[in-house]
């Protein structure tokens, strides 16, 4: 029998293995817990840590223990998905070796969530900047320039390590050329298949960030790739701007946050990544009373 293989951009089976992921394939403008993704920062400095982030209201770096105690009540309110960012005290080097170390905070967080909240969809940010000694998203040559080939190989290794640990979606946030194809190839080698170039390389999901200033890009992207679930990341600057303006009495926070999310949904967003997720879960619950 002749060998048959699919192109990477035809391998979308990783987008259907859970009810939440299947829901992201549909299109409507409602804001429900199923669309919300809560971004959280996890630190390995202290398992019981809850460190305030300066200039970022009501946001914290969580230790593994406090991460679980924070997520559990949100899960009970309907939280379906989290996006993990790691903050580590592991030694940093040119290759960002700590990103895929078994003791790195992201992998420890994956294991903890899988143990305590096994139905929660776990998304992991994949980048090297938090783990390199130079702060860039890739591997540098001796002259300080980016080595793209080494960078995408390393990023693919990190993505594979997160997938092996049990995350559902790897979300590369670097800007290295070819990293989607490299990640897909690495995941296929591990039997862990979970815009134009990303789609051609086999991306299962697309993301636009920031959100509100780029709603035209959201609509253009959705029009061009209607079959790919599209995430919009309401980034920290948007969160802080709305939070601070409401604190000064400029508007009602709930009304403006919900309107901003509905605008994103109307523009074509299927997935909403927002730091307002805990409040939104409460607001949606109140609306049902």
N, C-alpha and C positions, 0 to 999 in steps of 0.2 A: 504494500500500500504506500502511495506517495506521501511524503511528510507534509503536514499542513500546519502552518503557524499563522497567528494573527499579528497584524501590525500593532504596535504599542498603543496607538490612539483608538484601537477597536476593543481593547481589553478594559471594559468598564464594570466587570463583575464585582469589583471591590466597592462599588457604590450602592449595592443592593442587599448587603447581608444583615442589616438591621432595619427595624421599622422607622427609626429616625432618619436614616440615610435614604430610605425609599421615599419618605415624605418630602425630602429636599428636591426630589425630581419633579414635584408638582408645582404649579404656578397659581398663586393668588396673592392678595394684598393684606390678609389678616396677619396680625402679630400674635403669635402663640408661643408657649414654652418650647415647642418643637423647633422654631426658627432661631432660638436664642443660643448663643455660645458665650460662656463666661471665661474671659481671659484671666488667668491667675499666675502669680509669680511665686516660685517655690525656692526656698533657700535651704542649704545644708549646714548652716552655722549652728542651728539649735532646733531640734525636733519640735520643741514647743514654742518656737518663735512666732510672733505676730508683729512685724516691724513696719511702722508707718512709712510710706514713701513720701518724701518731702515734695511739696507742691502738687500732690496728686491726691485730692480729697477722698477719704474713706477707702483708700487702696493700700494693700499691705503685701509684704513678703512673708509667706507662710512656711513654717517648718512642716515636716511630714505629718506630725500628730495634729497640729492646728489646721492643716489643710483638710483633713478628713472631718474634723469637728465643724469646720466652716461649711463644707460641701454637703454634709448629711442633711441639715435642715433645708437647704436650697433644693436638694434632690427630692425631699418630701413635698416641697411646694411645686415640683414639676420640672426642675432643671434636667435637661437631657444631655448636655454636652459641655465640655470644658476645653480650653486651649491652654496648654502648659508652657511656661517660660522658666528656664532654669537660671538660678543665681548661685554660683558655687565658690567654695574656698579651695577647691582642688588646684594644684599648680597649673599655671598657664604656659603654653609654649606656642611655637609658630604654627603647628598643625591643629591646635585646639583639641589635644588628646583627651582632655577631661570630658568632652561632650558625649563620648560613647563609652566612658569608663563605667563598669558595673555599679560603682558607688556614686555616680553622678546623680544630682538631685532629681532630674527628670525621670530617669529610670526607676529610682526609688519611689517617686510619686506615682508612676504607672502601676508598679506592683501594689502599692498601698490602696490605690483606687480600685484596682481589680479585685483586691481582697475584700474591701468593705462596701464598694458600690459597683458591683460587677456589670450592671446594665448601663452605666454612664458611658457615653461615647467620648473617647479620649482623642484629642487632637494635639499633636506636639509641634511646636515651632522648631524648625531645623535651620540652624545657622551656626557659624563658628565664632562670631564676634565676642560673645560672652566668655569664651574659653581660650582665645588667643592672647598672647602677650603684647600684641600690637593693636588689638581692638578692631581689626578688619574682618570682613566676612569670608575671607579666603586665605589660602596659604601664600606666603610671600617668598620671592627669590631673594638672593643675597643683596641685590641692588634695591630692594624695597618694592619692586613691581609685583603685581598679582600673577601667580602661576595658575592659569585657569584650569588646565588639565588636572593638576594635583588637587586643586580646590574642589572640583566637582567629584573627583574620586573620594575625597575625604568626606564631603557632604553626603554622598551616597552611603558611605560606611555608617555615618551617624544615623541617617534615616533607617537603615537596616537594623541598627541596634535598638532603636525605639520600637520598630515593628516587632522584633523578636521579643521585646519586653512585654508587648501586649497592647500597644496603642492602635487605634483604628485608622487614623489619618495622619500622615506626615505632611507638614505644611512648610515648605522651604521659603524663607523670607530673605535669602541672600539675593545677589544680582549677578551670579555667575552664569555665563553662557553655557547652555547644554545641561544644566543640572537636573532638569526634569527627566530627560532621557537616561541620564546616568542613574538616577534614583530608581526609575522603573526597571532598568536592567538589573540593578542590585537586588531589588525585591523579587524579581522573577528567579534569580539565581538562588534566593533563599526560600522559594516557594511561598512568598508572602505578598502576592499581588493584592494588594489591597483594593490671549490672545493668540494669536496665530501659531507662534513657535511653541508655546506651552502645549497647545492642543495637538499640534503635529508630533510633539515628543511623547504624548500620551497622558497629559494631565487629566485627572478624573474630576477635579474641581477647579474653579477659577476664583480669584479674589481681587477686589478693588479696594485700595485704601489710600487716603482717608475717604470718608463716606460722603458727607454733604457737599463739599466743593467739587466732587467728581461724579455727580449723578448723571451727567451727560455721557461719561465714559461707562458708567454702569449700564445705561440703556443701550449704548452702542455695542457693548460686549454681549449683552443678553440677546440683542437682535441678531448678532453674527453667530453666536453659539447657543441657540435656544435649548439644546439638549444637555448642556453641562450645568450642573448646579453652581450658582454664582453667590459667593459670599461677599459681604461688605463689612469692612472693619471700621467701626466708629472709634477712631484712635484716641489716645490719651489727651491730645490737645482739644479735640471736640468735646470729650467728656468734661474736661476741666473748664472749658469755656462755658458750657451750659450750666455746670454745677455752680460756678462762681457768679454768673449772671443772675441765676435764680436766688442765690444767697443774698444778693444785693437788692432783691425785689423787682428785678426787671421783668420777670414773668413767672408763671407757675411751672415748676420743674416738670411735673408729671405731664402736663399738657404738651409742653414743647418736646420732651423726650419722645413721647408716643407719636407726635406728629412727624418728628424727624425720622423715626423708624418706618412709619407708614409711607413717607416719601421714598425711602430706600426700597421698600417692597414694591411700590408703584413703578419705580424705575427699573425693576427687574430682579431685585435681590431675593434669593431663596433662603439665605443663611445670614443672620445678624450677629456679628461679634461685637459685644458691647460690655463696658464696665458697669453699666446700669442694670445688668441682668438681675441681681438680687432684688432691687426695688421693683423692677418690671414684673417679676414673679408675684410679688405682693399685690401690685396694682391689678394684674390680671385676675388674681384670686378674689379681690374685692369686687371686680366687675361682675363676677358670677353670683354674688350674694343677692 
